[in-house]
Amino acid sequence: MNKVKELPGEVVATAANSPSIGHSVRAYVERVRGGDMGALPAVLGLVVLCTVFAIARPAFLTAINFANLFTQGAAVTLIAMGLVFVLLLGEIDLSAGFASGVCAAVLAVTLTNMGLPWYIGVVAAIITGVLIGLMLGGLVAKVGIPSFVVTLAAFLAFQGLVLVLVDEGTNISIRDEVIVAIATRNLPPWLGWATYAVGVGVYAAVQFLRARKRAQRGLAADPLSLILARVGSLAVIAGVAVYVLNLERSRNALLTSLTGVPIVVPVILVLLIVWTFVLRRTAFGRHLYAVGGNAEAARRAGIAVDRIKVSAFVICSSMAAVGGIVAASRASSVDPNTGGSSVLLYAVGAAVIGGTSLFGGKGRVLDAILGGAVVAVIENGMALMGYGSSVKYLVTGSVLLLAAGVDALARKRAAAAGLR
């Protein structure tokens, strides 16, 4: 009889342990009981918040408000996606907010003051983000200064740099149609449905191919029923979202039609796919988790820890640049407050609320999107209910504290269960 060699951390697929959907559900419940709750708190939080706001203010469920949620939370979500990489290392970047402001200011100066094309401005902004990441990562990894101190100093310095770039407080307008369209324009309805079909198709193909490859290697794979349930759930949720976004949202459709999926949505989805692939399917991603779990053990295993840290800060600042571009697009301008105020706090909060651990070693890029949705729903719902900034900050802070507490308790439970 041929024997299948069992790989470390893998389960060999046999007739006795071939998983069923019931087995998968029980395994998930056991992981939750063991402290690995993943995105469950964020999803439950979204359900509760949406239910409360929908009951309190029926306008929350309108098509125009649904579209506003995407554009309101886009910049914070993109910055949070970059912060996930730094948080996975157990580090922090307190400068990400104003780094996005610096990159947005570079974009505005390039487009408006210099009159250069939009693609030159975008490249200049992203290169600025890369340089910022190299500087911060170098100081943390090579010099050995704690990331809290380095990024706190950068937080203060970048405020001054933004003032310099916008000439001590000038509001620089952005009139380039391509840049403005990113956060203020929508896809044609047919293109929204085409994007939906491609997205669901790609997700289904990835799920089936992954299960097939694991089965060919003799490893336990997800049952077909579970895969179909995942694909079906995504198809239904995304289909409803596209349908609602394709509804007419203009109050006077005869003068101006307002339909379609916001352009910023596929931008976020493409970046989600790219960075998820990087984390889950590349050596860099595996090394990032290893360094976040135990840096010394990773170093002894031959992983270039310093290079991983610098790369994580580069990705973080580059995503801050993308977030700054989207923020500038939504406001059609850049001023000294771009990237400031509560942007950083919301971005860190989004990553943590979504399920990324502050202690390192646990998190996904998807967490930033889920957490960003929670933050956007809180801000939007509170505004509809007529509450001021004070209440918004209190509620958001409480949710963030609750998420951090859940993370800490989950780690304790996992340690007690021998999973850490």
N, C-alpha and C positions, 0 to 999 in steps of 0.2 A: 504494500500500500504506500502511495506517495504521501509524504508528510510536508506540510507547509511550515516553513520557518517563521516563527513568531518574531515580529519586530518590537523593539522597545516601545512601550506605551500603546501598542496596538492590540486589538482583539482579533484572534483568528476566527474566521467564519467557518463554522461547521454546522451540521444539521442540528446539533444540540443547542447552539447559541445563536443561530441565525435570527436577527432581531425582527420583531413584529412592531406594529404601531403601538400596541399596548406596552411592549417592552421598552420602546423609546420614551413613551410618556412616563413610565415608572422610573426610568433612568433620569429623566429631567427632574422629576419630583425629588429624587434622591439628591441630585446636585443642588437643588434649591435648599433642601434641608441641611445639606453640608456647608452652605454658605455661598455657593456660586449662583447668585440670583441673576446675574447678567443684566439684561435690559428690562426685566420684569417690573421693577419699581417705576421706571420711567413710563412704561406703557400703561400701567395702572394709574399713574398720576395723570397722564394725558386723558384717559377715559373719564376719570373723576372730574378733572378741571373742565373738560368740554361739556360734560353733562351739567355741571353747576352753572356755567356761563350760558348754556343754551336755554336752561330753565329760567334763569334770571333775566336774560336779554335775548329774545328770539332773533334779534338782528345778528347775533353771533353766527348763526347758521346760514346767513345769506351768501350768495355766490361772490359778491364783491368783497365781503369781509374775509371769506375763505382765501381769495386771491391775495388780499392784503397781508395775511399771515405769512405767506411765502416771501414777499418782498420785505416785510418788516424784520424778519429773522434771518435773512440771507447772509448779511455781512457778519453778524455774530456767529452764525453756524460755520461759515468758512474759516474764520479765525479759530474757532473751537476745534475744527478738524486738524489744524496744524498743532494746536496745543496738546492734542492726544499723544502725539509722538514724543513730546517732552515729558508729559506726565507718565508715560510708560516707563521712562527711565527713573522715575521718582524725583524728577527735577521740576522746576517751575519757571515760567517766563512771564514776569510781571510787566514787561515792556511791549507785549504783543499788540495791545490796543493802540498805543501811540506809534508803534512801528508801522501799523496800517495807515495811520495818519501821515507819517513821513512819506510813505510810498504813494499815497493818494496825492500829496502835495507835489511830489516829483512828476506824477502823471499830469496834474493840472498845469504846472509850469511848462512842461514839455509841449502840451497841446495848445494852451492859450497864450502863454507869453512867447514861446518860441515858434508857434505855428506849425509844428511838425505833425505828421500823420498819426492816426490813432495807434497803429501797431508799434510805432517807435515809442510812444508814450507808455504803452503796456509793457513792452520789453524793458524800458528804463525803470519802471516801477518794480517789476519782478527782480531785475538785477539788483536794485537797491535792497530788496528784501533778502536776497541771497547774501549780499555783503554784510548786512546786519546780522544774519544768522552765523556767518563765519566769524565775525567779531565776538559775538556773545558765546558761541560754542567754543571758540579758542580760549577765551578767558576762563571758562568753566572747566574744560577738559585739559588744556595744556598748562595753564597757570595754576589751576586748582582753587580759584575763588568760588565760593558757594553761589549757585545759580540765583538764590534769593537776593544776594547782595549785588551781583552783576546786573541782573535785570531791573532791580529797584533803581540803581544808578542810571541805567538806560531809560527807564520810565521817566525820570526827571529830565535827563538830557534831551530826549526826543521831543518833549514838550517845547523846549527852547528851539530845537531844530525846525519844528513845524512853523514856529513863529518867524524864524529866519526865512524859510522858503516862501511863506505867504506875506512877506514884507511887513512883519510886526502887526498882523491882524487883518490884512486885506482879504476880502472874500473873492476868490478866483472862480469865475463862472466857467463851466464846461459846456460847450455847445456842439461838440462832435456827436453826430447822430448815432454812430456805432457804439460809442461808450455810453451815451445816455440810454440807448435801447436796452442795454443789458438788464437793468433793474426796473425799467418803466414801460417796456413794450412786451407784446405777447406773440406766441407762435400762432400761425393760422390754425384753425380747428383741425383741418385734415392732417397737418404736420404733427399736431399734438397726439392724434390717434395713431399716426405712423410711429412716433417715438414710443408710445405705449406698447404697441405690438412688438417692436424690436426689443424693447426692454424686457418684457415678459418672456419673449422667445429666448433671449440670451440667458436669462436667469434659469429658465427651464432646462436649456441645453447644458448649462454648467452643473446643475443638480444631477441630471441623469448621467452625464459623463463622469462626474465624481463618484457616483455610486457604482458605475460600471467598472471603473479603474480599481476601486477598492475590492470589488468582487473578484476581478481577475487576479489580484494579488493575494487572494485568500483571506481578506480582512472583512470584518463586519461592516456592512453598508446599510444605509437607511432603507427601510422597506419602501416599496413603490407607493403604497398608500400614503405614507408620510410625505414623500416627495410631491405627490399629486395634491395633498392638502396644502403644502407650502405654496406651490405654484398657483393653485386655485385661490388661496387667500390673497396673494399678491395681485393676481389678475382682478379680483373683485374690488379690493381697496383702491388700486391704481385706476381701475376703470371708472369707479364712482368719482374719484378726484378729477380725472380728465373730463368726464361728463359735466360736472358742476362748473369747472373752469371754462368750459366751452359755452356755457350759458351766457346770454346777453347781460352784461353788468352795467351798461350805460343807462342813465336815467332818461336820456333822450336819444334813442337809437337812430332816429331819423337824421340827426346832425352828426353824431359820432358813435361808431360801433365799438364796443369794448368786449371782446371775447378772446378765448384762447389761454393756453398755459403760459405763465410768465417765462420769458427767456431764461431767467436766472435759474429756473428749476432744472432743466437739462444740464446746465453748467455744473450745478451742485452734484447731480447724479453721475456725470462723467468723472468728476473728481473723486466721488465716493468709490466708484468702480476701480479707478486707477490706484488709489491709496490702499483700498482693501486688498487688491492683488499684491501690492508691495508688501504689506504686512503678513499676508497669509501664504504667499506663493514664492517668496524670494528668500535668499539667504540673509539679506539685510534685515528683513522682518523678523526672522527667527532669532537673529543675533540681538535685535532690539529688545525682544521679550526676555532673552537670556540675560542681557545686561541689567534690565529692569528688575528681574527676579533676584539676581545675585551677581553684582559686578565683579567681585573678586573671583568667583568660580568661573565666570565667563572669560576673564583675563587668563586664568590658568588653562582654560580649554583652547586658548589660541585666538580668541576673538579680539579684534582691534577695538578695545573699549573706547579710547579717545576718538577714533574716527566715527564710531557709531554715535557718540554724544554730539560731535560737531554736526554730523549729518542731520540729526534730529532737530537741532536748533535752526539749521538752514531750511529744513522743510517747514518748521513752525513759522519762521519769518517770511518765507515765500508765500505761505497760505495767508499770512497777515496782509501781504501785499495784494493778493487777490481779493481779500475782504475789503481792503481800502479802495480798490477799484470799484467794487460793487457799491460801497457806501457813497463814493463820489458820483457814481451813476445815478443812484436814487435821489440824491440831493441836487444833482446837476451843478455842483459846486464843491469847493474845498475851503474850509476856514480853520482857524486855530483849534476849534473844538472837534474836528474830524478825528475819530479814533479815541477821543477822550471820554469824559463823563463816566458812564457806567459800562462802556463797551468791553473793557477788559474783564470786569467782574462778571458780566453776563456770559462772556466767552468761556471763562474758567468754570463758571457755574453750569453752563451747558454741557461741557465735557464730563464733569463730575456727576451731574444729575442723570446723564445718559447711562452711566455705569462704569466710566473709567476711574480706576483707583488712584487716589492721591499718593499711595505708597509704592506705586510702580508695579510693572509686570502684568497688569490686567487692564484691558481696554480694547476698543475697536473704533474705527472711524465712524461707524454707524452710530455709536454712542453720542457723538457730537450732534448729529442730525436729530436724534430723539430728544436730547437735552435742549437743543436749540428750539425744537418745536414746543417743549414745555415752557421755556422762557418767553417765547413769542405769544403763546396762548395766554399766559399770565398777564403780560403787558397789554395785550389787545383786549382781553376780557375785562380787566380792571378799568381800562379807559372807557369801554362801553358802559360800564356800571357807574361811571362818573367819579371814580376814586382818583386822588392825586398821586403824585410821585412818591409821597411818604408811604402810602399804603402799598404801592407797587414794590418798593424796596423792601418793606417789612415782609411781605409775602414771599418774594423771590429769595430773600436771605433765609427765611425759615425753611423753604424748600431745599435750598442748598445745604443748610445745616442738617436737615433730615437725611439728604442723600449721603453726606459725608458720614453721618452716624450709622446709616445702614451699611455702608462700606466697611467701617471699622468693626461693627458687630459681625458682619459676614466673614471678615478675616479671622476674628477670634473663633468663630464656629468652625471655620475650615481648619484652623490650627488644632482645635480640640479634636476634630475628626481625623487628624493626621494627614490632611490634604495639602498642608503647607509646611 
